Amino acid sequence: MNRNSKYFLVDTSVLPEVFIKVIEVKKILSTGKIKAVNEAVKEAGISRSAFYKYKDYVFPFYETSRGKVITLFFVVEDFSGILSSIINQIALAKANILTINQNIPINGLADVTISIETQGMVKDIKEMMDEISKIEGVRRQEILARE
């Protein structure tokens, strides 16, 4: 990539299918189940040349976040164990928790901010956040900042 590269965050619904397929091939290869590019592109349904043309330019959000500090924000119901459940999901993703800040609950809801370092993560951010959203009592979640 050249020094003047610009990056955009784009919803997958408007991307050409080839970009999505390139990400799929990368994911297949990263799992280790299929090691050969020929087999992975066949599995994803794109040509080898299309994969090689775009592989250095198309990345899922989480891949560009590797080794970064990400600040997560949650609104949670005030009951025992909810913060522990969130922390457990972060631990399962192998993210390194740097800071945790929980405000005093008001009207039964508390704001929680957690900063994580993503270097050793085994799940992508979206997958981890999806798992956290399934925790009973998590009312809202978002990524506040990315360093």
C-alpha positions as CSV (number, residue, x, y, z in Angstrom):
1,M,0.0,0.0,0.0
2,N,1.2,3.4,-0.7
3,R,1.8,6.2,1.8
4,N,-1.3,8.2,0.5
5,S,-3.8,5.4,1.2
6,K,-7.1,6.5,2.6
7,Y,-9.4,4.2,4.5
8,F,-13.2,4.1,4.7
9,L,-15.6,2.2,6.9
10,V,-18.2,0.8,4.5
11,D,-21.3,-1.3,5.1
12,T,-21.0,-4.7,3.4
13,S,-24.4,-4.3,1.9
14,V,-23.0,-1.9,-0.7
15,L,-19.7,-3.6,-1.4
16,P,-19.0,-5.7,-4.5
17,E,-19.3,-9.4,-3.6
18,V,-15.7,-10.0,-4.5
19,F,-14.5,-8.0,-1.5
20,I,-16.7,-10.0,0.8
21,K,-15.4,-13.2,-0.7
22,V,-11.7,-12.0,-0.2
23,I,-12.5,-11.6,3.5
24,E,-14.1,-15.0,3.5
25,V,-10.9,-16.6,2.0
26,K,-8.8,-14.8,4.6
27,K,-11.0,-16.2,7.4
28,I,-10.9,-19.7,5.9
29,L,-7.1,-19.6,5.8
30,S,-6.7,-18.1,9.3
31,T,-8.6,-21.0,10.9
32,G,-6.0,-23.4,9.5
33,K,-8.6,-25.9,8.4
34,I,-7.7,-25.2,4.8
35,K,-4.1,-24.3,4.2
36,A,-3.9,-23.9,0.4
37,V,-5.1,-20.7,-1.2
38,N,-6.4,-22.8,-4.2
39,E,-8.7,-24.7,-1.9
40,A,-9.8,-21.7,0.1
41,V,-10.8,-19.6,-3.0
42,K,-12.6,-22.6,-4.4
43,E,-14.5,-22.9,-1.1
44,A,-15.4,-19.2,-1.1
45,G,-16.3,-19.1,-4.8
46,I,-13.8,-16.7,-6.3
47,S,-10.8,-16.9,-8.5
48,R,-7.3,-17.1,-7.3
49,S,-6.4,-14.0,-9.3
50,A,-9.3,-12.0,-7.7
51,F,-8.1,-13.0,-4.2
52,Y,-4.5,-12.0,-5.0
53,K,-5.6,-8.7,-6.6
54,Y,-7.5,-7.5,-3.5
55,K,-6.0,-9.4,-0.5
56,D,-3.6,-6.6,0.5
57,Y,-6.4,-3.9,0.2
58,V,-9.5,-5.4,1.8
59,F,-9.6,-6.0,5.6
60,P,-12.4,-6.7,8.1
61,F,-12.7,-4.0,10.7
62,Y,-11.2,-6.2,13.5
63,E,-8.1,-7.0,11.4
64,T,-7.2,-3.3,11.2
65,S,-7.8,-3.1,14.9
66,R,-5.2,-5.8,15.9
67,G,-2.7,-4.4,18.4
68,K,-4.8,-1.3,19.0
69,V,-6.6,0.1,22.1
70,I,-10.3,0.1,21.7
71,T,-12.7,1.7,24.2
72,L,-16.1,-0.1,24.6
73,F,-19.2,1.5,26.2
74,F,-22.1,-0.4,27.8
75,V,-25.3,0.5,29.5
76,V,-26.2,-2.3,31.9
77,E,-28.9,-3.1,34.3
78,D,-27.8,-2.9,38.0
79,F,-27.6,-6.5,39.3
80,S,-24.9,-8.7,40.7
81,G,-22.6,-10.4,38.2
82,I,-23.3,-8.5,35.0
83,L,-19.9,-6.9,34.9
84,S,-18.3,-10.2,35.5
85,S,-20.2,-11.7,32.6
86,I,-19.0,-9.0,30.3
87,I,-15.4,-9.4,31.5
88,N,-15.6,-13.2,30.9
89,Q,-16.6,-12.6,27.3
90,I,-13.7,-10.3,26.8
91,A,-11.4,-12.9,28.4
92,L,-12.8,-15.6,26.1
93,A,-11.8,-13.4,23.2
94,K,-8.3,-13.1,24.7
95,A,-8.4,-9.3,24.7
96,N,-6.3,-7.6,27.3
97,I,-8.3,-5.3,29.6
98,L,-6.5,-2.1,30.3
99,T,-9.2,-0.1,32.2
100,I,-12.7,-0.6,33.6
101,N,-14.9,2.3,34.7
102,Q,-18.4,1.8,36.1
103,N,-20.5,4.7,37.1
104,I,-23.0,4.6,40.0
105,P,-26.3,3.2,38.8
106,I,-29.1,5.7,38.2
107,N,-32.7,4.4,37.8
108,G,-31.4,0.8,37.7
109,L,-28.9,1.4,34.9
110,A,-25.1,1.9,35.0
111,D,-22.7,3.1,32.4
112,V,-19.6,0.9,31.9
113,T,-16.5,1.9,29.9
114,I,-13.8,-0.8,29.2
115,S,-10.6,-0.2,27.3
116,I,-9.0,-3.2,25.8
117,E,-5.8,-4.0,23.9
118,T,-6.5,-6.2,20.9
119,Q,-3.1,-7.7,20.1
120,G,-3.7,-11.3,21.2
121,M,-7.4,-11.6,20.4
122,V,-8.7,-14.9,19.0
123,K,-12.2,-13.4,18.0
124,D,-12.9,-10.3,16.1
125,I,-14.4,-7.3,17.8
126,K,-17.8,-7.8,16.2
127,E,-18.0,-11.4,17.3
128,M,-17.1,-10.5,20.8
129,M,-19.6,-7.6,21.0
130,D,-22.3,-9.9,19.6
131,E,-21.6,-12.3,22.4
132,I,-21.7,-9.5,25.0
133,S,-25.1,-8.3,23.6
134,K,-26.6,-11.7,24.4
135,I,-25.8,-11.2,28.1
136,E,-29.0,-10.6,30.1
137,G,-29.1,-7.0,31.3
138,V,-26.9,-5.5,28.7
139,R,-29.1,-2.8,27.3
140,R,-26.7,-1.0,24.9
141,Q,-23.2,-1.4,23.6
142,E,-20.9,0.5,21.3
143,I,-17.3,1.0,20.3
144,L,-16.5,4.5,21.6
145,A,-13.0,4.9,20.3
146,R,-10.2,3.2,18.5
147,E,-6.6,4.2,18.8
